[in-house]
Every structure is written in structure tokens, then in C-alpha cells.
Amino acid sequence: MANPLYGQNKLDDRLDLTRKGKAYGVVAVNDDITLTSDDVGKLIVIGTAAKTVTLPSAETGMVIDVLCKVETNAGSTVIAASGDCFFGTVQVVSSTDNKTASQQVTYATATGTTTSYDNFDLDHDATTLGGHVGDRIQFIAIDDTAWLVDCVLTVDGNPSSIAVINAG
């Protein structure tokens, strides 16, 4: 829907979805994909294992939610755009036992060497990663370089030496 008084309005599509009782636009990922700024605010649904999702260049305030619709066996990856990085705490929980482990990457560390923290890897049967059906990851751009990661992932077996955020 175009806004006839002010011309094209970025909120028009969001308003149309809201009127229809929908909170999100959805992007189905069945092949490798490079997202654009038009995908910000949408739910990115990984529907096939071993796919790569490349985020747009970070701009302060961008939010992208990713959902694992399938087991991420053989590994799926979310990649930050060139010069961008991930930081935050990733908690990984065993789906078969009462065990947890986490990875903490600080903002200073990630932005100090962005190429060492530009991949976010998923694999439900690798004890250093995680990514079962239903796991959801939120990426929030806090500036034009860094994506804050917010998630709890599940993994088969007992998680250890978590390395979800790593160098691509």
C-alpha cells in the first residue's frame, strides 16, 4: 500500500500485515540467501539444512530474527556483512541431559578484530554449536558494525567449548 499523502512509506507494508493480524513478514530460506535492508524486521525461517544466510550491512537499530524450522545438521551459517561482527552471549543447552555451556564474546573483542567474529554457526549434533527445530536467534545491530546476538540453542549430547560465534 502506498501512502498517498507522503509517497512511499516503509511502514506501509508493516501496517498492512498488522491489519491482517500478522506481526511479521516471513522469509523462507531453502537456498543460500543474502538479506537486504528490506528484510529487517522479518522472521527468517531456515527450512533446509546446511544453508547460509548473509545479513545486510549493520545499521543501528536493525533487528533480524532467525528460526530453525529444521534440524541444522550438516551446519547452517549466518554471516555478518563484510566489516561487521557478532558479539553477546550464546547459551547452549543439551536436549538429552541437564547440561549447559555458553560462549561470551564482548563488544570490544568482536569489534577489535571483526573478521574473527563474523560467522554464527549452527549444527544440532555438534556439541560446540547447537540448533534444533524451534531454536530462535535474534540479531540486533547496536551500531554500524556490531550485531548483538540473543539466543538459547539446543544440542544433542553435552555442550562444551562453545564456538558458535567464530571466524568465517
NORLIN-V330635 format. One record per helix or strand of 2 or more residues. SS is the DSSP state (H for helix, E for strand). FROM is the first residue (numbers start at 0). LEN is the number of residues. If there is no record, write none. Layout:
BEGIN
SS | FROM | LEN
SS | FROM | LEN
END
This chain:
BEGIN
H | 11 | 8
E | 25 | 4
E | 32 | 2
H | 36 | 3
E | 42 | 4
E | 51 | 3
E | 62 | 6
E | 75 | 4
E | 84 | 10
E | 99 | 6
H | 106 | 6
H | 113 | 3
E | 118 | 5
E | 135 | 6
E | 145 | 10
E | 164 | 2
END
